[in-house]
Amino acid sequence: MPLVRQLLAIIGIAALVVTAFHALLALLAVLAWRIRGAAVRKPRAPGARAPRLPPVTVLKPLCGAEPGLYRQLRSFCLQDYPQFQIVFGVRDAADPALDVARRLVAEFPQLSIDIVVDPKQHGANGKTSNLINMLAHARHAVLAIADSDTSVGPDYLATVSAPLLDQRVGLVTSTYHDVPTPLVWSRLGAMYINEWYMPSVLMTWLFGYQGYASGQTLCLRRDTLDAIGGLAATADHLADDYRLNELIRAQGLRTVLSPAMVTAEHHEPALGSLIRHEMRWMHTIRVLRPRSFRMLFLSFSLPLAMLGVVLTAAEPAVAASAAALFWTVAVARLGLHFVHRVRGDRPVFSDIWLLPVRDLLLCWVWFRSFFASRVSWRGSELDVDADGVVRRST
């Protein structure tokens, strides 16, 4: 039995060391990104010449009147940018998002705003089908694609289009911050993005990885899109943003992670919708990273740390080390929770009680995703193969 206790203690200490290292590195990545973003966004020195920025078409695919939709779309109408067009697109003439789009057309008559209603289907990915229909109405050579739940500041277009002045850059994308509606399910969903997913993205950025791309911002030149076969090349892919980035990088072009301040409103009306969303996101990660996905549990800091403490409990010789490592994990995890709330609009301590719930739910969704090959997206059931290609379930 002493040998068994020692073996369990070794496994427990190893788990604690790994999760402590991961948690600290994730917090470091988030802090490094924030420091970099603050430095990049400093006001231009007096007398410095601004770059001549190209006209941009903003493509906003819509589906349903989400909470905050008017405010989110309006933020794109308030851009401090010399020349831009906005194209709103829906696939159903009865879509309530049309009322919001028409309201903005009336509110901003001086802007070039087009509304496209086209039910034509191109592949299994409904969002990409919508974008393909909208693309025919784009007037400019630079395209900025942004999800409907995205809110941006007035310098957004200037920030995301500037890197494309370098012809070696093929795509500009961005990180984002989720702001939940008051429901507890929305708050849990926002914690998934802000405290696990985005820190994981920034860890890869810290080591120079360029494979990340988000539908919250996809800015590229029209000729780059044409060179990869257009949006049709992503029309049957679950992770259309990742596939777009993959094809562009295959052309020898770089992807730039922009410091643009982007927020997304997170609304989950019930536990079921939260699970469906997170299952789709987790399944996407599984498709894109099938080998490393099995080791994803190493990023579940608190559950793994608690397991490490349990495994070392029977071995007094390592109790002090185990306790120190556990508190290192706990402090880093709290850091990831609070860093997004500093100077925010929400109470700093309002969701701290949700931390263990959030991390245990993350474990459960990850485990369950191994046994699912179907995802739910905007009311459609989609079957997903090993390459991330989707088809509508029959």
C-alpha positions in Angstrom: 0.0 0.0 0.0 2.8 2.5 0.7 3.9 2.0 -2.9 0.4 2.7 -4.2 0.2 5.9 -2.1 3.6 7.1 -3.4 2.5 6.4 -7.0 -0.7 8.3 -6.5 1.2 11.2 -4.9 3.6 11.4 -7.8 0.6 11.5 -10.2 -1.0 14.1 -8.0 2.0 16.3 -7.8 2.5 16.0 -11.6 -1.1 17.1 -12.2 -0.6 20.1 -9.9 2.7 21.1 -11.5 1.2 21.0 -15.0 -2.0 22.8 -14.1 -0.1 25.5 -12.1 2.2 26.1 -15.1 -0.7 26.3 -17.5 -2.8 28.6 -15.3 0.1 31.0 -14.8 1.0 31.0 -18.5 -2.6 31.7 -19.4 -2.7 34.7 -17.0 0.6 35.9 -18.3 -0.7 35.7 -21.9 -3.8 37.7 -21.1 -1.8 40.4 -19.2 0.8 40.6 -22.1 -2.0 41.0 -24.6 -3.6 43.8 -22.6 -0.3 45.6 -22.2 0.5 45.3 -25.9 -3.0 46.5 -26.8 -2.7 49.5 -24.6 0.6 50.4 -26.2 -0.7 50.0 -29.8 -3.8 52.1 -29.1 -1.9 55.1 -27.8 -2.9 58.3 -29.6 -0.9 59.3 -32.6 1.8 61.9 -32.0 0.8 65.5 -33.0 1.8 66.1 -36.6 2.2 62.4 -37.5 0.6 61.5 -40.8 -2.2 59.0 -40.7 -2.0 56.2 -43.3 -4.2 56.4 -46.4 -6.8 53.8 -45.6 -8.8 52.0 -48.4 -12.6 52.0 -48.7 -14.1 49.1 -46.8 -17.3 47.1 -47.2 -18.6 45.7 -43.8 -20.6 42.5 -44.2 -23.0 41.8 -41.3 -24.9 38.5 -41.6 -28.0 38.6 -39.5 -30.3 35.9 -38.1 -32.9 36.8 -35.6 -33.4 39.9 -33.3 -30.9 39.1 -30.6 -30.8 41.1 -27.4 -28.8 44.3 -28.0 -28.9 43.9 -31.8 -29.7 47.6 -32.5 -26.8 48.8 -30.3 -24.4 46.3 -31.8 -25.2 47.1 -35.4 -25.3 50.9 -34.6 -21.7 50.8 -33.4 -20.6 50.0 -37.0 -22.5 53.0 -38.2 -20.4 55.3 -36.0 -17.0 54.6 -37.5 -14.4 57.3 -37.7 -13.4 56.2 -41.2 -13.2 58.1 -44.5 -15.3 55.8 -46.7 -17.2 52.6 -45.9 -20.3 50.6 -46.9 -22.4 48.3 -44.7 -24.2 45.4 -46.1 -26.8 43.7 -43.8 -28.0 40.3 -45.0 -30.8 37.9 -44.0 -32.0 34.7 -45.6 -35.7 35.0 -44.6 -37.9 38.0 -45.5 -39.7 37.5 -42.1 -36.5 37.7 -40.1 -37.1 40.3 -37.3 -33.5 41.5 -37.7 -34.7 43.3 -40.8 -36.6 45.8 -38.7 -33.4 46.8 -36.9 -31.5 47.1 -40.2 -34.2 49.3 -41.7 -34.2 51.5 -38.6 -30.5 52.1 -39.0 -30.9 52.9 -42.7 -33.4 55.6 -41.7 -31.2 56.9 -38.8 -28.1 57.2 -41.0 -29.2 58.4 -44.4 -25.7 59.7 -45.1 -24.2 56.3 -44.9 -24.0 53.7 -47.7 -26.1 50.9 -46.2 -27.5 48.0 -48.2 -29.9 45.3 -47.1 -29.9 41.9 -48.8 -32.7 39.4 -48.5 -31.8 36.2 -50.3 -32.8 32.6 -49.3 -30.4 30.9 -51.7 -28.4 28.2 -50.1 -24.7 27.6 -50.8 -23.5 24.5 -48.9 -24.5 23.5 -45.4 -23.2 26.5 -43.5 -26.0 28.9 -43.3 -23.9 31.9 -42.2 -21.5 31.4 -45.2 -24.5 31.0 -47.5 -25.8 34.4 -46.3 -22.4 36.0 -46.8 -22.1 34.7 -50.4 -25.4 36.2 -51.2 -24.3 39.5 -49.6 -20.9 39.6 -51.3 -22.5 40.4 -54.7 -23.5 43.8 -53.3 -20.1 44.7 -51.9 -18.6 47.8 -53.6 -15.1 48.0 -52.1 -11.9 46.0 -52.5 -11.4 45.5 -48.7 -14.0 43.4 -46.8 -14.6 43.3 -43.1 -16.9 40.5 -41.9 -18.2 40.7 -38.4 -20.8 38.6 -36.5 -24.2 40.2 -35.6 -23.5 40.2 -31.9 -20.3 42.2 -32.2 -20.0 45.8 -30.8 -17.0 47.9 -31.7 -15.5 51.3 -31.0 -15.3 54.2 -33.6 -11.7 53.3 -34.5 -12.5 49.7 -35.3 -12.3 49.9 -39.1 -9.2 52.0 -39.0 -7.5 49.5 -36.7 -8.4 46.3 -38.6 -7.9 47.6 -42.1 -4.5 49.2 -41.5 -2.5 45.9 -41.5 -3.7 45.1 -45.0 -1.7 47.9 -46.4 1.2 45.4 -46.1 0.7 43.1 -49.0 2.2 40.2 -47.0 -0.8 40.3 -44.7 -3.7 38.2 -45.9 -6.2 38.3 -43.0 -6.8 40.4 -39.9 -8.8 38.9 -37.0 -9.3 39.9 -33.4 -9.9 38.6 -29.9 -13.1 39.6 -28.2 -14.7 40.0 -24.8 -18.1 38.5 -24.0 -20.6 40.6 -22.1 -23.5 38.5 -20.8 -27.1 39.3 -20.4 -28.2 39.1 -16.7 -29.3 35.4 -16.9 -27.1 33.0 -15.0 -26.7 30.8 -18.1 -25.4 33.8 -20.1 -22.9 34.6 -17.3 -21.6 31.0 -17.4 -21.3 31.2 -21.2 -19.4 34.5 -21.0 -17.0 32.9 -18.5 -16.3 30.1 -21.0 -15.1 32.7 -23.5 -13.4 35.2 -21.2 -11.8 32.9 -18.8 -11.0 29.7 -20.7 -11.2 30.1 -24.5 -9.7 33.5 -25.1 -6.8 32.9 -22.6 -6.1 29.6 -24.5 -6.0 31.6 -27.8 -3.7 34.2 -26.3 -1.3 31.4 -25.0 -0.9 30.2 -28.6 -0.4 33.8 -29.7 2.3 34.2 -27.2 4.3 31.5 -29.0 3.7 32.9 -32.4 0.8 30.7 -33.6 -1.3 32.2 -36.5 -4.0 29.6 -36.8 -6.6 31.4 -34.8 -9.4 33.4 -36.6 -12.7 34.5 -35.3 -16.0 35.5 -37.1 -16.1 38.5 -34.7 -13.5 40.0 -37.1 -12.3 38.8 -40.5 -10.8 41.6 -42.6 -9.2 40.8 -45.9 -8.7 42.1 -49.5 -11.2 41.0 -52.2 -8.3 39.7 -54.4 -7.1 37.5 -51.5 -10.6 36.0 -51.2 -10.8 35.4 -55.0 -7.4 33.7 -54.9 -8.7 31.0 -52.5 -11.9 30.3 -54.5 -14.1 32.8 -52.6 -16.4 32.1 -49.7 -17.6 29.0 -51.4 -14.4 27.3 -50.3 -15.8 27.5 -46.7 -19.5 26.8 -47.4 -19.5 23.3 -46.0 -17.2 23.7 -43.0 -18.3 24.0 -39.4 -15.3 26.3 -38.6 -15.6 28.5 -41.6 -13.4 31.2 -40.0 -10.6 28.7 -39.4 -10.9 27.3 -42.9 -10.7 30.7 -44.4 -7.6 31.5 -42.4 -6.1 28.1 -43.4 -6.6 28.7 -47.1 -5.2 32.3 -46.9 -2.1 31.2 -45.0 -1.6 28.5 -47.7 -1.1 31.4 -50.1 2.0 32.4 -48.2 0.2 35.3 -46.5 0.3 36.2 -42.8 -2.6 36.5 -40.3 -2.5 39.5 -37.9 -4.2 39.4 -34.6 -5.6 43.0 -34.2 -5.7 44.9 -30.9 -9.1 46.3 -31.9 -11.5 46.4 -28.9 -14.4 44.0 -29.8 -17.2 42.9 -27.5 -19.9 40.3 -28.1 -23.2 40.1 -26.2 -23.7 36.6 -24.8 -27.3 35.5 -24.3 -28.3 32.0 -23.1 -32.0 31.8 -22.2 -31.7 28.3 -20.7 -29.2 25.6 -19.7 -30.1 23.7 -22.9 -29.0 26.5 -25.2 -25.8 26.9 -23.2 -25.0 23.2 -23.6 -25.8 23.2 -27.3 -23.5 26.2 -27.9 -20.6 24.8 -25.9 -21.0 21.4 -27.5 -20.7 23.0 -30.9 -17.7 25.0 -29.9 -16.0 22.0 -28.2 -16.8 19.8 -31.2 -15.1 22.5 -33.4 -12.0 22.3 -31.3 -12.0 18.6 -31.5 -12.2 18.6 -35.3 -9.5 21.2 -35.7 -7.1 19.7 -33.1 -8.0 15.9 -32.9 -4.7 14.9 -31.3 -4.2 17.6 -28.7 -8.0 17.6 -27.9 -7.5 14.5 -25.8 -5.1 16.5 -23.5 -7.4 19.5 -23.2 -8.2 18.5 -19.7 -4.8 19.8 -18.7 -6.3 23.3 -19.1 -9.1 22.7 -16.7 -7.3 24.3 -13.8 -9.4 24.0 -10.7 -10.8 20.5 -11.3 -7.4 19.1 -12.2 -5.8 20.9 -9.2 -8.5 19.4 -6.8 -7.8 16.0 -8.3 -4.1 16.5 -7.6 -4.8 17.4 -3.9 -7.0 14.3 -3.5 -4.2 12.1 -4.9 -1.6 13.5 -2.6 -3.8 13.6 0.5 -2.5 10.2 1.8 1.2 11.1 1.5 2.2 13.7 4.2 5.7 14.1 2.7 4.3 16.1 -0.3 1.4 17.8 1.5 3.2 21.2 1.7 4.2 21.2 -1.9 0.7 20.1 -3.0 -0.9 22.9 -1.0 1.5 25.5 -2.4 0.8 24.3 -6.0 -3.0 24.3 -5.4 -3.0 27.8 -4.1 -0.9 28.9 -7.1 -3.5 27.5 -9.4 -6.4 29.1 -7.4 -4.7 32.5 -7.4 -4.0 32.3 -11.2 -7.6 31.1 -11.8 -9.0 34.0 -9.8 -6.7 36.3 -11.8 -8.2 35.2 -15.0 -11.7 35.8 -13.5 -11.0 39.3 -12.3 -8.7 40.7 -15.0 -11.7 41.0 -17.4 -13.8 42.9 -14.7 -11.3 45.6 -13.8 -12.8 48.9 -14.9 -15.8 47.0 -16.3 -19.5 47.8 -16.0 -20.3 44.7 -14.0 -19.8 44.1 -10.2 -16.4 42.6 -9.7 -17.5 39.9 -7.2 -20.9 39.1 -8.7 -20.0 35.8 -10.4 -17.2 34.4 -8.2 -19.6 31.8 -6.8 -20.0 30.4 -10.3 -16.3 29.5 -10.7 -16.5 25.9 -9.6 -19.7 25.4 -11.6 -18.1 26.9 -14.7 -15.0 24.7 -14.5 -16.9 21.5 -13.8 -19.3 22.2 -16.6 -16.4 22.7 -18.9 -15.1 19.2 -18.0 -18.5 17.7 -18.6 -18.9 19.3 -22.0 -15.4 18.2 -23.1 -16.1 14.6 -22.0 -19.5 14.5 -23.7 -18.1 15.8 -27.0 -16.2 12.6 -27.5 -19.5 10.8 -28.1 -21.2 13.3 -30.4 -20.9 13.8 -34.1 -23.9 16.2 -34.5 -24.2 19.8 -33.5 -27.1 22.3 -33.3 -26.6 25.6 -35.0 -29.2 28.3 -35.4 -32.0 25.8 -35.1 -30.4 23.3 -37.6 -29.0 19.9 -36.8 -25.7 19.3 -38.6 -23.7 16.1 -38.9 -19.9 16.8 -38.8 -17.3 14.5 -40.2 -13.6 14.1 -39.1 -12.5 16.9 -41.5 -15.0 19.4 -40.1 -17.3 19.2 -43.2 -20.9 19.5 -42.3 -24.2 18.4 -43.8 -27.7 19.0 -42.7 -29.2 16.0 -40.8 -32.1 14.3 -42.4 
